[in-house]
Amino acid sequence: MAEAPNVFSKQYMLTAGPTPLPPRVSQVMAEPVLYHRAPAFVDIYARCLERLDGVFQTRNPVLCFAASGTGAMESAVANLVAPGEPAVVASCGKFGQRWAELCDAYGAATTHVEFEWGERVDPPRLDAAISGLDSRPGTVYVTQSETSTGVVNDIRALNEVALAHGAVLCVDAISGLGAVDLPQDEWGVDVVVSGSQKSLMCPPGLAFASVSERAMALAADGAGVHPPSRYYFDWARIADGQAQKPPNSAFTPAVTLFRGLDVALELIFAEGLGTVFERHAILARAARAGIEAIGLERFGADDPDANVITAASLPAEIDGAKVPKLMRDRYGVTVAGGQGHLKGRIVRIAHCGYYGGFDIVVALTALEMALRDLGAEVERGAGAAAAQGVFADAGTVPEPVAG
Ligand SMILES: *Cc1c(COP(=O)(O)O)cnc(C)c1O
C-alpha cells in the first residue's frame, strides 16, 4: 500500500529525539549570532552552565561539547580507558551496545555483560560478572533510559555495584536526564552524560558530561596512555575553560544552540524539576494504559520509572514495519518503530521533553487507526479513553510550561 506521504498537512512529531521544541526555544535561535567572547554571549553561557548543574543535580562542572550525545559518551571512554585495560559494559539494548563499541574502538579489554532487550540490567548479575574478572576494571558503563526498548535501569543500585568494586560508573542519560530523577551527587555517581535533543527540549548538537573530581583525577592519569589519545574531548581542557570567571570556552561553543538551551532550561525550572518528573510519570502511565486498552502487549519490564518512552509489541499477524510508516505518511504522526532486531516488532511512543497529555492521545489514536487500516481488530477510541482515565485519576492533564 505505497502512498505519497501527506507532507502538506500539519505534522505531529512524537519521537524520542529530536523532540518537539517549545516555540520560545525556536524563536530565540532565529536571532543574530553572537560573538562567543562578547559579554552578551558569555552571560548566556554562564547561566546555562549554572542551570545545567541544576538538572544534573550536581556541583560538578558539566562539560559541554558541540556534538550529538554520542560525543559525550565518546569523551567518557577517551578520558577513562586505555588500550589493554579492563572496562565493563552492562547493556540491555541498542544504546548500551554503543558503550561496548566505543570501548572496543579505544582498545579496552572490554567485558560486555548483555541482557535481553526489554529486560533491565540486573545489579547482582553485574556484580557477579565483575567479581569473576582477573583484574579490577577502572570503569563500568551503563545506560539510564535505554531508548531502544523503553527500559529505565536502576542507576542507584548499579552505582553501588561499581563503587563496591572501586570502579567509576559512567551513565548514558541522553534520553532520561530531565525526565526521570537521577540525583547525581546524592547517589555519588561519578560520570553522567546527556544530549540536548531529548528531554532537554533543544535541537540536536550539544553534548554534556558531568564529571566528578574522582573521575577527573582518573582521566588526568591519562589512564596510563601517554600521550593521551584525545584532544577536543579532553575533559581537563574543557573544564579549565569553563572554570574561568567568567567562563571562557576552550573552543567555539555552538552559540545558537546555547541560546536555545538557555530558554529551555529556564522553562524546566519554571515548571520545577519535580513537576517535570511527575508530568513524565503521568504521561507514561497514560501511554501504558492506552496501549493495553488497544489490546497490544507492552514491551519491556514492568516499571513505574520507565517514563521516557513506552514501547508496544505489534501483533505478529500484521506487518509491523508498516505501522509507523502509515502513521506518518497517512496521518502525519511520526513515532519511532523498533531498532535492530526489534524492527517491525515494536512501536515506540515518546513522552520525553516538550510533551503533554494531548500528545499521548494523538499518538494512541493514530496508532489505533493505523492498526485498523492493517486489519487488526481494535476498538475505536479505546486508547484515548484509557489515557483520559489516567488523567482523571491524576486530577490533571499534564502539560509542560507553554514556552
Ligand atoms: C539518543 C540516544 C543516544 C545517541 O545520541 P546521539 O545524540 O544520537 O548521538 C545514546 N544513548 C541513548 C540512551 C539515547 O537515547
The ligand as an SDF file (V2000), in Angstrom:
LIG
                    3D

 15 15  0  0  0  0  0  0  0  0999 V2000
   19.6520    9.1650   21.5030 C   0  0  0  0  0  0  0  0  0  0  0  0
   20.4910    8.3430   22.3770 C   0  0  0  0  0  0  0  0  0  0  0  0
   21.8590    8.1740   22.1310 C   0  0  0  0  0  0  0  0  0  0  0  0
   22.5310    8.7360   20.9260 C   0  0  0  0  0  0  0  0  0  0  0  0
   22.5840   10.0890   20.9580 O   0  0  0  0  0  0  0  0  0  0  0  0
   23.0150   10.9060   19.6440 P   0  0  0  0  0  0  0  0  0  0  0  0
   22.6280   12.2830   20.0530 O   0  0  0  0  0  0  0  0  0  0  0  0
   22.2340   10.3550   18.5040 O   0  0  0  0  0  0  0  0  0  0  0  0
   24.4620   10.7280   19.4770 O   0  0  0  0  0  0  0  0  0  0  0  0
   22.5930    7.4270   23.0160 C   0  0  0  0  0  0  0  0  0  0  0  0
   22.0280    6.8640   24.0830 N   0  0  0  0  0  0  0  0  0  0  0  0
   20.7110    6.9900   24.3490 C   0  0  0  0  0  0  0  0  0  0  0  0
   20.1410    6.3250   25.5450 C   0  0  0  0  0  0  0  0  0  0  0  0
   19.9110    7.7260   23.5010 C   0  0  0  0  0  0  0  0  0  0  0  0
   18.6000    7.8490   23.7530 O   0  0  0  0  0  0  0  0  0  0  0  0
  1  2  1  0
  2  3  1  0
  2 14  2  0
  3  4  1  0
  3 10  2  0
  4  5  1  0
  5  6  1  0
  6  7  2  0
  6  8  1  0
  6  9  1  0
 10 11  1  0
 11 12  2  0
 12 13  1  0
 12 14  1  0
 14 15  1  0
M  END
$$$$
